[in-house]
Structure formats: structure tokens, C-alpha cells
Amino acid sequence: MKLANYICSRWQNGSAPDIALTDPVTNEILATASSNGIDIASGLNYARTVGGTALRTLSYAERAELLGRIAELFATKRGEYFDISQKNSGATEGDASFDVDGAIYTIKTFARAGKTLGNARYLIDGATIPLAKTDVFQGQHYMVPLSGAAIFINAFNFPAWGLWEKAAPALLAGMPVFVKPATPTAWLAQRMVADVVEAGILPPGALSIICGSARDVLDHVQECDVVSFTGSAGVAAHVRAHPVVIANSVRVNIEADSVNSAILGPDGTQDTPVFNLLVKEVVREMTIKTGQKCTAIRRIMVPKAIATRLGEAIAAGLADYTVGNPRNPAVRVGPLVSTTQRDDALAGLARLKSECTVLFGGDSNFMSVDAEGSTAFLQPTLLYCDRGLAAEHVHDIEVFGPVATIVPYTDTAEAIAIIRRGKGSLVASVFSDDIDFTGTVTLGIADLHGRILVVDNAVGSGHTGHGNVVPTCLHGGGGRAGGGEELGGLRGLAFYHRRMVLQGPKTLIDAFKANGVDAVLLNA
């Protein structure tokens, strides 16, 4: 099977050489992909002029209805998507649900939210501003949809959710989507696009996909386009520094490396509820999607006096997780997405081991279940580093797999300093019943994090999860994590709009306001 590209409302095959997509368990080639020879410039222009124009003739509510139809379509094909996810990503059923069901839920969330915007086509931002001694001359800020294309360059770990958590607010805002999924797992993203195209839900040009290399896509971006990138900080730097991106002041959103933290408060002694809740969450974060989540827990800060006990408890939890072929119902942890990713993870793990002690796992030759001959597996590995701020690799290297490190702290100030040493993360979680500790830590790290999760005894297991991105809440982070923002409910529409002010006669201002909707809804 060769994954075709869909641009200019036509399916087009790229020319050789092709890139292979494989089953990480069997190493079987499942499909190939190529974007060579595809006219990306024409595809982007078609998306802007045909797809964008058609979308913006619709109201927010009408676009929300289209999103609802997409969600309904995906729900009917959920089993097929699970099968692709298992074959191409090595996903267990839980992993596939995290990705596919997360995508469906996100689309539904934006469909519901979009209905509240009604028949408007732009947003009114704030109150009218008097600009003269009488009300004859006024100013009014508006947010209007951008007339370019929303270009998404996505990561391999969430081929379903990674596409639709960006596409849902973009389409709702009135911008056509032009996506380049990561090639190793592009099959699922391409299939979902194909299903939407076949169903005829969106206007022509509203949804395009390139499979294979991104090639020269950034050479053709224009002033009203937006670029959203998820991946490594190294590639993100190239995206930001691209001369055409700079020359045209193209709006860029980045989600990059993130050495996320979980913190146990000094009150979390052994067998307290928050101690046990943290153990459960760390084990879950290390194993779901085989640790291949940008939001996964990488560092665990714990009071020095109970660090050993916490390590023993987490290791005991990990021991219950069978690693192997996800087609085997006994398996709870699948492979990494490819042998290349496993090699990268092992290289990072070796650097971490140079300043850490292994508490669990770490055996590069361990035997996976029902997967003889496969080399894409990595045993969940728990490390211990007692060097605190003096450590280097623990705070700088994100091993994109089932690896986490316990780092003890002596007091609240040191805990904050160690967390900040990560130089910016998508999420941190605090497990404590001590509200003073929680408040101090939260304020001490808030400027470097997009999300902070706090779990106490009252919340218990009722929280949404350290690594679970909720579409009504912000996703993003400062510093090393990219400095970007996504989702956040209707706040997510802001990236696809331009704020401007209209200064003119009151009659004109009133006429424009009559056709808009209050942007305060972006804060809903």
C-alpha cells in the first residue's frame, strides 16, 4: 500500500524514493509514503483560495456542525482506527483509545463550543472605545479569521489526536488545514483524512495532507498562514529560523521537548493517600503509549527521607506490567514506534545512567512477550539521581520512552529550583495535602509551565491525569517546551484570528458589532 497525498482536491502519489512504514513488532513493511514531485506551492494556494474562502462563508455554528459530523463519522470507524494504531504504532488497546478516542472527544468538544458562537463570522473583542468628545467617532477591537492556511507538521506519537486537536479549532475558526504527519505513523492520519474526504463533509480545499517528507513546505508560507509544529527542539529551531517564515512574519506555534515533573509534598509519607496516588500516576505515565507522550512524567521530585520507599513502590507497580506484542491480551506495554526510536531512547538512557542508579528495568536484552526477533521494545526503567541541581543529563535529556528518574529534595526552595532546572515544561503535577507547600511550588514554577495539576486527598483518583491533555484546558509550555499554546476551549481559536481595531463612525461600528459575537466567549 502506498499512502497518497491529498491536495487540490485530488489524490496524488509521490515519486520514488519512498519511505517505509513498518509494524514495530514484526518489522513488516505496512505501507510506503512519498511527497516527491508533489506541487506543494499549488496545494497551499488552493487551500487558501478555495478551501479558506468556502469555510469563511460559513458561520461559526455551521462550521461547528461540520466538526460534529466528522466526530460521528470517526466514532463509526473507531475499530478500524484501533487496528491501524496497533499495527503501525504497536499500540495496546488502551494506547489506541488514548489517541483515537482522544481525537473524537476533542472534535466533539469544539463542535459543542462552536455552537455557542452562533451565526457570527468574527469576534468582538472588548467594549467600544470613545475617540471623540461625542460618540460620533469610536473604536472597536475585533478578531477576524486569518485568510491563509493552517500548516501542521506533527509528531509520530499521536497520529489521530495530534492532527485533530489542531484541526478542530482551525476549521472552527475558518482556516483550511494542510497537515504533514510524521511519516513513521502517517497511515492513521492519512486514513482519517481519506474518510472525511470520502464522506464529503468539508468544502473542497478545506483539508489537505502530505505523506512523506515536508520538503519545501516552509518555502511557500505567506503572511496570513500559521505554522504549528510538534517535535524536537532542534527541528523547531529550524522552523522558527526559516528565512521565509521570518520574512513574512508567519505566526508559529511550537510544542517541543519537555522534561516534565511530578512532585510529592513533604506530607506525603509512605502509605498516605497522596503517596499512593503519585505511585499510581507515575506507573501509568511510564507505561501508557510506552512513555511516548510529550506530557509524560520524566522527573519525580520527592522528600529525601522517603525517596527509597517511593522507588520501591513504583518498581513494584512496574513489575505488574507485561511488555510485548500488543496483540497478546496479557500485554500491557507495547514497543516503541520503531527501532530507530528505540536506539535513540537507549542512547539517552545510557547518558542518564552515567549519573543515576537503576532501580528497575534498564536491561537492553530483556525478553518481551510473544515478540521474538523484534528490536523495538524498551523495558520500563526507573532511575534514581541524588545529585539534585548538580545533575546535568537528568534535567536536560528527555528519553522518549518508558523512563523516569527520582530526584530527592531537602526543602521547598530546592524542589522549586530543581523543577525550574528543566527550563520549561508542558506540565508539572503536585501531590500534597499541604496547601502552603502546593501554593508556594505553584507560584514558583508557573511561569515555566503551561499546566500544573494538583492532587490532594480530596481529589483522590478523580483528577484528569498528569499526562492527559483536556481540550477545554490549555496545552503548551514555556522555555524548552516551545513557548506555544494550544486548545484551552475557545481560547484555541485565537491563534487562527488576527486582532485588529476598527476606528470610525458610530453607525459603522454598530453595524459591524451586529454581525459579530462577543469574544469574551474565548474565555469560556
C-alpha positions as CSV (number, residue, x, y, z in Angstrom):
1,M,0.0,0.0,0.0
2,K,1.2,3.5,-0.9
3,L,-0.1,6.4,1.0
4,A,-1.3,9.0,-1.4
5,N,-1.2,12.7,-0.8
6,Y,-4.4,14.7,-1.0
7,I,-4.0,18.3,-2.3
8,C,-6.0,20.4,-4.7
9,S,-8.9,18.0,-4.1
10,R,-7.1,15.2,-5.8
11,W,-5.2,12.1,-4.5
12,Q,-1.7,12.1,-5.9
13,N,1.1,9.6,-5.4
14,G,4.6,10.9,-4.8
15,S,7.5,9.6,-6.9
16,A,10.4,7.4,-5.7
17,P,12.2,7.0,-3.4
18,D,9.5,6.0,-0.9
19,I,9.7,5.9,2.9
20,A,8.6,2.7,4.5
21,L,6.1,2.5,7.4
22,T,6.6,-0.7,9.5
23,D,5.0,-2.8,12.2
24,P,7.3,-2.3,15.2
25,V,6.5,-5.8,16.4
26,T,7.1,-7.8,13.3
27,N,9.2,-5.3,11.3
28,E,6.8,-5.9,8.4
29,I,6.5,-3.1,5.9
30,L,2.9,-1.9,6.1
31,A,2.9,0.9,3.6
32,T,5.2,3.4,1.9
33,A,4.9,7.2,1.5
34,S,6.4,9.9,-0.6
35,S,5.7,13.5,-1.3
36,N,8.4,13.8,-4.0
37,G,7.1,15.6,-7.1
38,I,4.0,17.0,-5.4
39,D,3.4,20.6,-6.1
40,I,3.2,21.9,-2.5
41,A,3.0,25.6,-3.5
42,S,-0.1,24.9,-5.6
43,G,-1.6,22.9,-2.9
44,L,-1.2,25.6,-0.3
45,N,-2.6,28.2,-2.7
46,Y,-5.6,26.0,-3.4
47,A,-6.2,25.6,0.3
48,R,-6.1,29.3,0.9
49,T,-8.2,30.5,-2.1
50,V,-10.7,27.6,-2.4
51,G,-10.9,25.9,1.0
52,G,-10.5,29.0,3.2
53,T,-12.9,31.1,1.1
54,A,-15.5,28.3,1.4
55,L,-15.1,27.9,5.1
56,R,-15.4,31.6,5.9
57,T,-18.7,31.9,4.0
58,L,-20.0,29.7,6.8
59,S,-20.7,30.9,10.4
60,Y,-19.0,29.5,13.4
61,A,-22.1,27.4,14.2
62,E,-22.2,26.0,10.7
63,R,-18.5,25.1,10.9
64,A,-19.2,23.5,14.3
65,E,-21.9,21.4,12.7
66,L,-19.3,20.1,10.2
67,L,-17.0,19.1,13.2
68,G,-19.9,17.3,14.8
69,R,-20.4,15.2,11.6
70,I,-16.6,14.4,11.5
71,A,-16.8,13.2,15.1
72,E,-19.8,11.0,14.3
73,L,-18.0,9.5,11.3
74,F,-14.9,8.7,13.3
75,A,-17.0,7.0,16.0
76,T,-18.3,4.6,13.4
77,K,-14.8,3.7,12.3
78,R,-13.2,3.5,15.7
79,G,-12.4,-0.2,15.5
80,E,-10.7,0.2,12.1
81,Y,-8.5,3.0,13.6
82,F,-7.6,0.9,16.6
83,D,-6.4,-1.8,14.2
84,I,-4.2,0.6,12.3
85,S,-2.9,2.0,15.5
86,Q,-1.9,-1.5,16.8
87,K,-0.2,-2.4,13.5
88,N,1.6,0.8,12.8
89,S,2.3,2.2,16.3
90,G,2.5,-1.0,18.3
91,A,-0.4,0.3,20.4
92,T,-2.2,-1.7,23.1
93,E,-6.0,-1.2,23.2
94,G,-5.5,1.4,25.9
95,D,-2.9,3.3,23.9
96,A,-5.1,3.3,20.8
97,S,-8.0,4.6,22.9
98,F,-5.8,7.4,24.3
99,D,-5.1,8.6,20.7
100,V,-8.3,7.8,18.7
101,D,-10.9,8.4,21.4
102,G,-9.0,11.5,22.5
103,A,-9.3,12.8,18.9
104,I,-13.0,12.1,18.8
105,Y,-13.6,13.7,22.2
106,T,-11.6,16.8,21.2
107,I,-13.6,17.3,18.0
108,K,-16.9,16.9,19.9
109,T,-15.7,19.5,22.4
110,F,-15.0,22.1,19.8
111,A,-18.2,21.2,18.0
112,R,-20.2,22.0,21.1
113,A,-18.3,25.1,21.9
114,G,-18.6,26.4,18.4
115,K,-22.4,26.3,18.5
116,T,-22.3,28.9,21.3
117,L,-20.8,31.4,18.8
118,G,-23.9,31.2,16.7
119,N,-24.2,32.7,13.2
120,A,-21.3,35.2,13.6
121,R,-18.2,35.2,11.3
122,Y,-15.9,37.2,13.5
123,L,-15.4,38.1,17.2
124,I,-15.9,41.3,19.1
125,D,-13.1,41.9,21.5
126,G,-13.9,44.2,24.4
127,A,-16.0,47.3,24.8
128,T,-16.4,50.2,22.4
129,I,-13.8,52.9,22.9
130,P,-14.8,56.6,22.6
131,L,-12.4,58.5,20.4
132,A,-14.1,61.9,20.3
133,K,-15.9,64.3,22.7
134,T,-19.1,62.8,21.4
135,D,-19.9,59.3,20.4
136,V,-19.8,60.1,16.7
137,F,-16.3,58.6,16.3
138,Q,-15.4,55.3,18.1
139,G,-13.0,52.4,18.1
140,Q,-13.8,48.7,18.4
141,H,-11.4,45.8,18.6
142,Y,-12.3,42.7,16.6
143,M,-10.8,39.3,16.0
144,V,-11.1,38.2,12.4
145,P,-10.1,34.8,10.9
146,L,-6.8,34.7,9.0
147,S,-7.1,34.2,5.2
148,G,-4.2,31.8,4.9
149,A,-3.7,28.1,5.6
150,A,-3.1,26.3,8.9
151,I,0.0,24.2,8.3
152,F,0.6,21.4,10.8
153,I,3.9,19.5,11.0
154,N,3.1,16.8,13.5
155,A,4.9,14.2,15.7
156,F,4.7,10.4,15.4
157,N,3.3,9.6,18.8
158,F,-0.4,10.7,18.3
159,P,-1.3,10.4,14.6
160,A,-5.0,10.8,15.4
161,W,-5.2,13.2,18.3
162,G,-2.2,15.2,17.1
163,L,-3.9,16.0,13.9
164,W,-7.4,16.8,15.2
165,E,-6.5,18.7,18.4
166,K,-5.1,21.3,16.0
167,A,-7.5,20.8,13.1
168,A,-10.7,21.2,15.2
169,P,-10.1,24.8,16.3
170,A,-8.5,25.8,12.9
171,L,-11.6,24.6,11.0
172,L,-13.9,26.2,13.5
173,A,-12.1,29.4,13.1
174,G,-12.4,29.2,9.3
175,M,-8.9,28.2,8.3
176,P,-8.2,25.3,5.9
177,V,-5.9,22.6,7.3
178,F,-2.7,21.5,5.5
179,V,-1.1,18.7,7.5
180,K,2.2,16.8,7.2
181,P,2.1,13.9,9.7
182,A,5.2,12.2,10.9
183,T,5.9,9.6,8.3
184,P,6.5,6.5,10.6
185,T,2.9,6.5,11.8
186,A,1.2,8.5,9.0
187,W,-1.2,5.7,8.0
188,L,-3.8,6.5,10.6
189,A,-3.8,10.3,9.9
190,Q,-4.0,9.6,6.2
191,R,-6.9,7.2,6.7
192,M,-8.8,9.7,8.8
193,V,-8.4,12.4,6.2
194,A,-9.4,9.9,3.5
195,D,-12.6,9.1,5.4
196,V,-13.5,12.7,5.8
197,V,-12.9,13.3,2.1
198,E,-14.9,10.3,1.0
199,A,-17.8,11.4,3.2
200,G,-17.8,14.8,1.6
201,I,-18.2,16.7,4.9
202,L,-15.8,19.6,4.3
203,P,-15.7,22.0,1.4
204,P,-13.1,21.3,-1.3
205,G,-9.6,22.5,-0.2
206,A,-10.5,22.7,3.5
207,L,-8.4,19.6,4.3
208,S,-5.1,18.5,2.7
209,I,-2.4,16.0,3.7
210,I,1.2,15.4,2.6
211,C,2.7,12.0,3.4
212,G,6.4,11.6,3.4
213,S,8.9,14.5,3.6
214,A,7.8,18.0,4.4
215,R,10.2,19.1,1.6
216,D,9.8,22.7,0.7
217,V,6.5,23.5,2.5
218,L,8.1,26.3,4.5
219,D,9.4,27.9,1.4
220,H,5.8,28.8,0.4
221,V,4.3,30.1,3.6
222,Q,2.7,33.5,3.4
223,E,1.8,36.4,5.7
224,C,-1.6,35.1,6.7
225,D,-0.6,31.4,7.2
226,V,0.1,29.9,10.5
227,V,2.5,27.0,11.2
228,S,2.1,24.6,14.2
229,F,5.0,22.2,14.8
230,T,5.2,19.4,17.3
231,G,8.5,17.6,17.7
232,S,12.1,18.1,18.8
233,A,13.6,21.4,19.9
234,G,16.3,21.1,17.2
235,V,13.8,20.9,14.3
236,A,11.7,23.6,16.0
237,A,14.6,25.9,15.9
238,H,14.9,25.4,12.1
239,V,11.2,26.1,11.7
240,R,11.4,29.4,13.6
241,A,14.6,30.4,11.8
242,H,13.4,29.6,8.2
243,P,14.0,32.7,6.1
244,V,10.5,32.8,4.6
245,V,8.9,32.4,8.0
246,I,10.9,35.3,9.2
247,A,10.5,37.5,6.1
248,N,6.7,37.1,6.2
249,S,6.3,37.2,10.0
250,V,4.4,34.0,9.9
251,R,2.8,33.1,13.2
252,V,4.4,29.9,14.6
253,N,3.3,27.7,17.4
254,I,5.9,25.2,18.8
255,E,5.5,22.2,21.2
256,A,8.9,20.7,21.8
257,D,11.0,18.8,24.3
258,S,9.6,18.7,27.9
259,V,11.3,17.2,30.9
260,N,8.0,17.2,32.9
261,S,8.0,16.8,36.7
262,A,5.8,15.2,39.4
263,I,6.4,16.5,43.0
264,L,5.5,14.7,46.2
265,G,5.0,17.1,49.1
266,P,6.7,16.7,52.5
267,D,3.4,15.5,54.0
268,G,3.4,12.5,51.5
269,T,4.9,9.9,53.8
270,Q,4.6,6.2,52.9
271,D,1.1,4.9,52.6
272,T,-0.6,8.3,52.8
273,P,-3.2,8.8,50.0
274,V,-1.1,11.3,48.1
275,F,1.9,8.9,48.2
276,N,-0.1,6.1,46.7
277,L,-1.7,8.4,44.2
278,L,1.7,9.5,43.0
279,V,2.9,5.9,42.7
280,K,-0.1,5.0,40.6
281,E,0.3,8.1,38.3
282,V,4.0,7.5,37.7
283,V,3.4,3.9,36.7
284,R,0.6,4.9,34.4
285,E,2.6,7.7,32.8
286,M,5.6,5.4,32.3
287,T,3.6,2.7,30.6
288,I,0.8,4.2,28.6
289,K,1.9,4.7,25.0
290,T,5.1,3.1,26.2
291,G,6.1,6.5,27.6
292,Q,5.9,8.1,24.2
293,K,4.0,11.2,25.3
294,C,5.2,14.7,25.3
295,T,3.4,15.2,28.6
296,A,4.8,12.0,30.4
297,I,6.4,12.3,33.8
298,R,10.2,12.3,33.3
299,R,11.4,13.6,36.8
300,I,9.9,12.7,40.1
301,M,10.8,15.1,43.0
302,V,10.4,13.5,46.4
303,P,11.5,14.4,50.0
304,K,14.9,12.8,50.6
305,A,13.7,10.9,53.7
306,I,11.2,8.8,51.7
307,A,12.8,8.6,48.3
308,T,13.9,5.0,48.8
309,R,10.4,3.9,49.8
310,L,8.9,5.7,46.8
311,G,11.3,4.0,44.4
312,E,10.4,0.6,45.9
313,A,6.7,1.3,45.5
314,I,7.0,2.4,41.9
315,A,9.2,-0.5,41.0
316,A,6.6,-2.9,42.5
317,G,3.9,-1.3,40.3
318,L,6.0,-1.6,37.2
319,A,6.7,-5.2,37.8
320,D,3.0,-6.0,37.2
321,Y,3.2,-4.6,33.6
322,T,4.0,-7.2,30.9
323,V,5.9,-5.9,27.9
324,G,5.4,-7.4,24.5
325,N,3.3,-7.9,21.4
326,P,0.1,-5.8,21.9
327,R,-1.9,-8.4,20.1
328,N,-1.4,-10.6,23.1
329,P,-4.2,-9.8,25.7
330,A,-1.7,-10.3,28.6
331,V,0.5,-7.5,27.3
332,R,0.1,-4.0,28.9
333,V,3.1,-2.3,27.4
334,G,3.9,-2.4,23.7
335,P,7.0,-1.5,21.7
336,L,8.4,1.9,20.8
337,V,7.2,3.1,17.4
338,S,10.3,1.9,15.6
339,T,13.8,0.5,16.0
340,T,15.1,4.0,15.3
341,Q,13.2,5.4,18.3
342,R,14.4,2.6,20.5
343,D,18.0,3.3,19.5
344,D,17.5,7.0,20.3
345,A,15.9,6.1,23.7
346,L,18.8,3.7,24.6
347,A,21.3,6.4,23.7
348,G,19.6,8.8,26.0
349,L,19.2,6.2,28.7
350,A,22.9,5.5,28.6
351,R,23.6,9.1,29.3
352,L,21.1,9.2,32.2
353,K,22.7,6.1,33.7
354,S,26.1,7.9,33.9
355,E,24.7,10.0,36.8
356,C,21.9,7.7,38.0
357,T,21.3,4.4,39.8
358,V,18.9,1.9,38.2
359,L,16.0,1.0,40.5
360,F,14.0,-1.1,38.0
361,G,14.5,-2.3,34.4
362,G,17.2,-1.0,32.2
363,D,18.0,-4.3,30.7
364,S,18.6,-3.9,27.0
365,N,18.5,-7.6,26.5
366,F,15.2,-8.4,28.3
367,M,12.7,-10.8,26.8
368,S,9.5,-9.3,25.5
369,V,6.4,-11.5,25.4
370,D,5.2,-13.0,22.1
371,A,7.6,-10.8,20.0
372,E,10.6,-12.9,19.1
373,G,13.0,-11.1,16.8
374,S,11.6,-7.6,17.3
375,T,14.1,-5.0,18.5
376,A,11.7,-2.1,19.1
377,F,11.0,-2.9,22.7
378,L,12.3,-1.0,25.7
379,Q,11.8,-2.2,29.3
380,P,10.3,0.4,31.6
381,T,13.2,1.8,33.6
382,L,13.1,3.7,36.8
383,L,16.3,5.6,37.8
384,Y,17.5,7.4,41.0
385,C,19.7,10.5,40.9
386,D,20.9,12.0,44.2
387,R,22.8,14.9,42.6
388,G,20.0,17.4,42.6
389,L,20.8,20.6,40.8
390,A,24.4,19.3,40.1
391,A,23.0,16.7,37.8
392,E,23.1,17.5,34.1
393,H,21.5,14.9,31.9
394,V,18.5,14.2,34.1
395,H,17.3,17.8,33.7
396,D,18.3,18.2,30.0
397,I,17.6,14.9,28.3
398,E,14.1,13.7,27.5
399,V,14.2,9.9,26.8
400,F,11.1,9.5,24.7
401,G,10.1,6.1,26.2
402,P,9.2,4.4,29.5
403,V,11.9,6.1,31.5
404,A,11.6,8.3,34.6
405,T,14.0,9.4,37.3
406,I,13.5,10.0,41.0
407,V,15.3,13.2,42.3
408,P,15.2,13.8,46.1
409,Y,15.0,17.3,47.5
410,T,15.6,18.7,51.0
411,D,13.2,21.6,51.2
412,T,10.6,23.5,49.2
413,A,13.1,26.0,47.8
414,E,15.3,23.2,46.4
415,A,12.3,21.4,44.9
416,I,11.3,24.6,43.0
417,A,14.9,25.1,41.9
418,I,15.2,21.5,40.6
419,I,12.0,21.7,38.7
420,R,13.0,25.0,37.1
421,R,16.3,23.4,36.1
422,G,14.2,21.7,33.4
423,K,14.0,25.1,31.7
424,G,10.3,24.9,30.8
425,S,7.8,22.1,30.6
426,L,4.3,21.3,29.3
427,V,3.1,20.1,32.7
428,A,4.0,19.6,36.3
429,S,1.9,17.8,39.0
430,V,2.0,18.3,42.7
431,F,0.8,15.6,45.1
432,S,0.2,17.0,48.5
433,D,-2.4,17.9,51.2
434,D,-0.3,20.8,52.4
435,I,-1.9,23.9,50.7
436,D,1.0,26.1,51.7
437,F,3.5,23.8,50.0
438,T,1.3,23.5,47.0
439,G,0.8,27.2,46.7
440,T,4.5,28.0,47.0
441,V,5.5,25.4,44.4
442,T,2.8,26.5,42.0
443,L,3.8,30.2,42.1
444,G,7.5,29.2,42.0
445,I,7.2,27.3,38.7
446,A,4.1,28.7,37.0
447,D,6.0,30.9,34.5
448,L,7.7,27.9,33.0
449,H,4.7,25.6,32.7
450,G,1.5,25.6,30.7
451,R,-0.4,23.4,33.1
452,I,0.0,22.5,36.7
453,L,-2.0,19.6,38.1
454,V,-2.6,19.5,41.9
455,V,-3.8,16.3,43.5
456,D,-4.7,16.0,47.2
457,N,-6.7,13.5,49.3
458,A,-10.0,15.2,48.5
459,V,-9.4,15.0,44.7
460,G,-8.1,11.4,45.0
461,S,-8.3,9.5,41.8
462,G,-10.9,12.0,40.4
463,H,-8.3,14.0,38.6
464,T,-7.9,14.0,34.8
465,G,-4.3,12.8,34.9
466,H,-0.8,14.3,34.7
467,G,-0.4,13.4,31.0
468,N,-3.9,13.7,29.8
469,V,-4.5,16.9,27.7
470,V,-8.1,18.1,28.2
471,P,-9.4,20.1,25.2
472,T,-11.1,22.7,27.4
473,C,-7.8,23.5,29.1
474,L,-4.5,24.9,27.8
475,H,-1.8,22.7,26.3
476,G,1.7,24.2,25.9
477,G,4.6,25.3,27.9
478,G,7.4,27.9,28.2
479,G,11.1,27.8,27.5
480,R,12.3,24.4,26.3
481,A,8.8,23.2,25.8
482,G,8.4,25.6,22.9
483,G,6.6,28.6,24.3
484,G,3.4,27.7,22.5
485,E,-0.3,27.4,23.4
486,E,-3.0,25.1,22.0
487,L,-6.5,24.1,22.9
488,G,-7.9,25.8,26.0
489,G,-11.5,25.6,24.8
490,L,-12.5,28.5,22.6
491,R,-9.2,30.2,23.6
492,G,-7.7,27.9,21.0
493,L,-9.4,30.0,18.2
494,A,-7.1,33.0,19.0
495,F,-4.2,31.5,17.1
496,Y,-6.2,31.5,13.9
497,H,-7.5,35.0,14.2
498,R,-6.0,38.5,13.9
499,R,-6.9,41.1,16.4
500,M,-7.5,44.5,14.8
501,V,-9.2,47.7,15.7
502,L,-11.8,49.5,13.6
503,Q,-11.9,53.3,14.1
504,G,-14.9,55.0,12.5
505,P,-18.3,56.5,12.8
506,K,-20.7,55.0,15.4
507,T,-23.1,53.8,12.7
508,L,-20.3,51.7,11.1
509,I,-19.2,50.3,14.5
510,D,-22.7,49.4,15.4
511,A,-23.2,47.7,12.0
512,F,-20.1,45.6,12.4
513,K,-21.0,44.7,16.0
514,A,-24.4,43.4,14.9
515,N,-22.7,40.7,12.8
516,G,-20.1,39.6,15.3
517,V,-20.1,37.7,18.6
518,D,-18.6,38.8,21.9
519,A,-15.0,37.5,22.2
520,V,-15.5,37.1,25.9
521,L,-16.6,33.6,24.9
522,L,-13.0,32.9,24.2
523,N,-12.6,32.8,27.9
524,A,-15.4,30.3,28.4
